[in-house]
């Protein structure tokens, strides 16, 4: 089912062919392909009046030279991703789920994606949204709140290397860098059993972040998910630019190391992000510790102060359920490197 754009940029043509002698039943509740495609043609007009779908039988090309010429001169932009998604059970469920969400309801939208993610859904989103921005959406990373990074750690001025080491955290002593205790964003920070893996890559100067977390799907299953972010240093030590391809859509984020206690007992990281072609921007913060539990109450005043710098109140945080975290899919790529300057449970040493 190719998507076609003719020489007139004001009109987009979508052509679909049906076998004259065998109008097969589609997987959509046994509806015929003729009814499915004609109904789709009508609904395209809701998105953009400039879309026009041509539904024709196989034999029509043999008797219609004008149509043959129009199709052969068209530029194919999107070929099979829409049809593949309709034929894939998980991808189809994701679209049906998203259709019931408000476009601005990030909690609902991301729950749908995390519940039904599949290679087919990623291919569909990458083609329809990321590459061609068919919904014609846009958004920018929020500029507020402005969150300054910490200035010193263990009485030393914060450098890029130290800030990266703070992200790497407990990795090496443990199988993870940090575990999330609580988060401020209800769409992205509330998933159970969140493990953070920060590490230096094999290539010089490369740095990566891989969150591992559980999702309670809308079908009632408990599954593990994992993402992979490329991390680049910001202009100021303690600030970073993150980017990830999440279910076919690129998200760009700006992270700040707000505070990490000297003994690595807890840390607070803030982020602002955008999924541009999805038209969604967001902010959030995660409180982390080595075991996913709140630490000593004696440090509460310092934590509240760190949250204040993020314009967040303690009562805004969602506690993460860390009760049933069996067999998380952790592990690092071969050749990964960890700390260079500071390490959990140590002061400054040469590593």
HELIX and SHEET records of a PDB file:
HELIX    1   1 UNK A   33  UNK A   47  1                                  15    
HELIX    2   2 UNK A   60  UNK A   63  1                                   4    
HELIX    3   3 UNK A   65  UNK A   72  1                                   8    
HELIX    4   4 UNK A   81  UNK A   87  1                                   7    
HELIX    5   5 UNK A   89  UNK A   99  1                                  11    
HELIX    6   6 UNK A  106  UNK A  116  1                                  11    
HELIX    7   7 UNK A  119  UNK A  125  1                                   7    
HELIX    8   8 UNK A  126  UNK A  131  3                                   6    
HELIX    9   9 UNK A  160  UNK A  168  1                                   9    
HELIX   10  10 UNK A  276  UNK A  278  5                                   3    
HELIX   11  11 UNK A  297  UNK A  299  5                                   3    
HELIX   12  12 UNK A  300  UNK A  309  1                                  10    
HELIX   13  13 UNK A  314  UNK A  316  5                                   3    
SHEET    1   A 4 UNK A  51  UNK A  57  0                                        
SHEET    2   A 4 UNK A  12  UNK A  18  1                                        
SHEET    3   A 4 UNK A   3  UNK A   5 -1                                        
SHEET    4   A 4 UNK A  75  UNK A  78 -1                                        
SHEET    1   B 2 UNK A 152  UNK A 153  0                                        
SHEET    2   B 2 UNK A 156  UNK A 157 -1                                        
SHEET    1   C 9 UNK A 222  UNK A 226  0                                        
SHEET    2   C 9 UNK A 207  UNK A 216 -1                                        
SHEET    3   C 9 UNK A 195  UNK A 200 -1                                        
SHEET    4   C 9 UNK A 178  UNK A 183 -1                                        
SHEET    5   C 9 UNK A 280  UNK A 289 -1                                        
SHEET    6   C 9 UNK A 267  UNK A 275 -1                                        
SHEET    7   C 9 UNK A 249  UNK A 260 -1                                        
SHEET    8   C 9 UNK A 239  UNK A 246 -1                                        
SHEET    9   C 9 UNK A 229  UNK A 233 -1                                        
SHEET    1   D 5 UNK A 222  UNK A 226  0                                        
SHEET    2   D 5 UNK A 207  UNK A 216 -1                                        
SHEET    3   D 5 UNK A 195  UNK A 200 -1                                        
SHEET    4   D 5 UNK A 178  UNK A 183 -1                                        
SHEET    5   D 5 UNK A 318  UNK A 319 -1                                        
END                                                                             
